[in-house]
Amino acid sequence: MNLNYLKWIKVVTPSQEWKHHWALSPDEVEDPERDDQIIHHNGLTIVPLGFKHTGAEKLQSGDLMLLTQRAKITHIVEILDNQPYKRDDWFYRYIKIVWWKPDIDWNELPHRKTVLGFDIPIQKGIPYELTSFQAFHERWDAQGGLEAFRVQLTQQIT
């Protein structure tokens, strides 16, 4: 898996009143009542990803982003469009799911800190650059920075 364009992370944990326990879970992605466009084609899944606050405009087409929820890394997604669109006070970007484990119990995924090698205080709905965290630099700069992190992450998920 090529993670050369991985540079973002975003929390997508759904609220308590959300119909599904996990965002972008197989149940949610297959839910016929979901009112936005989801495209399934030849094993490809494309969905609109919501951003409650500004920041969606920072992402570039082709960028990769880790999605985290309930302190687990559940997805790696690729940004497909060039700019966000607004609907119902939310900003959206179309994404392609490039990595996830739809066939396992996501409660069994390792803790986000174990996967990343550092802990981060991030807020729901805002995309963060991985390199914007001091903890990232403390953990990864001596090992080769973002490139070393990408190599280690690739080894963990494949």
C-alpha positions in Angstrom: 0.0 0.0 0.0 1.4 3.4 -1.0 1.0 5.9 1.8 3.2 8.6 0.3 0.3 11.1 0.4 -0.8 10.3 4.0 -0.6 13.5 6.0 -3.9 14.0 7.8 -6.0 12.6 10.7 -9.6 13.3 11.6 -11.9 12.1 14.4 -15.2 10.8 13.0 -16.8 9.2 16.1 -20.6 9.5 15.7 -22.7 11.1 18.4 -24.7 9.0 20.9 -27.9 9.6 18.9 -26.4 8.4 15.6 -28.1 5.3 14.1 -24.8 3.4 13.9 -22.1 2.9 16.6 -19.3 3.4 14.1 -19.0 6.0 11.3 -18.5 4.5 7.9 -19.0 1.0 9.2 -20.2 -1.6 6.8 -23.7 -1.3 8.3 -23.7 2.5 7.7 -22.3 2.3 4.2 -24.9 -0.3 3.2 -27.8 1.5 5.0 -30.5 2.1 2.4 -31.9 5.0 4.5 -28.7 7.0 4.2 -29.6 10.1 2.3 -26.3 11.0 0.6 -24.6 9.5 -2.3 -22.5 6.4 -1.7 -20.9 4.7 -4.7 -20.0 1.0 -4.7 -18.3 -0.2 -7.8 -15.8 -3.1 -8.3 -14.8 -3.1 -4.6 -14.5 0.6 -4.5 -16.5 2.7 -1.9 -16.8 6.4 -2.4 -18.7 8.5 0.2 -19.1 12.2 1.2 -17.3 12.8 4.4 -18.7 15.6 6.6 -16.7 18.3 8.4 -18.7 20.3 11.0 -16.1 23.1 11.2 -13.8 24.7 8.7 -10.7 22.9 7.6 -12.1 20.8 4.8 -10.7 23.3 2.3 -7.1 22.5 3.4 -7.2 19.0 2.0 -6.0 18.5 -1.6 -7.2 16.0 -4.1 -5.1 12.9 -3.7 -4.3 13.5 0.0 -4.7 10.5 2.3 -6.2 10.8 5.8 -6.5 8.5 8.8 -10.0 8.3 10.3 -10.1 7.6 14.0 -13.1 6.9 16.2 -13.5 5.6 19.7 -9.6 5.8 20.0 -9.2 3.3 17.0 -7.8 3.9 13.5 -10.7 2.6 11.4 -10.0 3.9 7.9 -7.5 5.4 5.5 -9.3 7.5 2.9 -8.2 9.4 -0.2 -9.6 12.9 -0.9 -11.1 12.8 -4.4 -12.4 16.3 -5.1 -10.7 19.7 -5.3 -12.8 21.7 -2.9 -15.6 21.2 -0.3 -19.3 21.7 -0.9 -21.7 22.9 1.8 -24.9 21.3 2.8 -27.0 21.9 5.9 -24.2 23.8 7.7 -21.7 21.1 7.1 -18.8 21.0 4.6 -18.3 17.8 2.6 -15.5 16.2 0.6 -15.8 13.1 -1.5 -13.5 10.3 -0.3 -12.5 6.9 -1.4 -11.9 4.3 1.3 -8.5 2.8 0.5 -8.0 0.8 3.7 -10.4 -0.6 6.4 -11.2 -3.9 8.0 -15.0 -4.3 7.4 -15.1 -7.9 8.4 -13.8 -7.7 12.0 -15.2 -6.3 15.3 -13.7 -2.8 15.3 -13.7 -2.9 19.1 -10.8 -5.3 18.7 -8.7 -2.9 16.7 -5.6 -1.7 18.5 -5.7 1.6 20.3 -4.8 4.7 18.2 -1.7 5.4 20.4 -0.4 1.9 19.6 -0.8 2.4 15.9 0.5 5.9 15.7 3.3 5.5 18.3 2.3 8.7 20.0 -0.8 10.2 21.6 -2.7 13.2 20.2 -5.4 15.5 21.6 -7.7 16.0 18.6 -11.2 17.3 18.3 -14.1 15.9 16.4 -14.6 17.2 12.8 -11.3 19.0 12.3 -8.6 17.6 10.0 -5.1 17.8 11.5 -1.8 17.4 9.8 0.1 14.6 11.5 3.2 16.7 11.6 1.4 19.5 13.5 1.7 17.6 16.7 4.8 18.0 18.9 4.3 14.3 20.0 4.7 13.3 16.4 8.0 15.0 16.1 9.2 13.7 19.5 8.4 10.1 18.4 9.3 10.1 14.7 11.9 12.8 13.9 14.8 10.7 15.1 13.6 7.7 13.1 13.1 9.5 9.8 10.0 11.6 10.3 6.8 11.3 8.3 8.3 8.9 5.8 9.4 6.5 8.6 5.9 6.8 10.1 4.3 5.9 6.8 6.6 2.8 6.4 5.8 1.6 10.0 2.0 2.2 9.5 2.1 0.3 6.2 3.7 -2.7 7.9 1.1 -2.6 10.7 -1.9 -2.6 8.5 -0.9 -5.0 5.7 
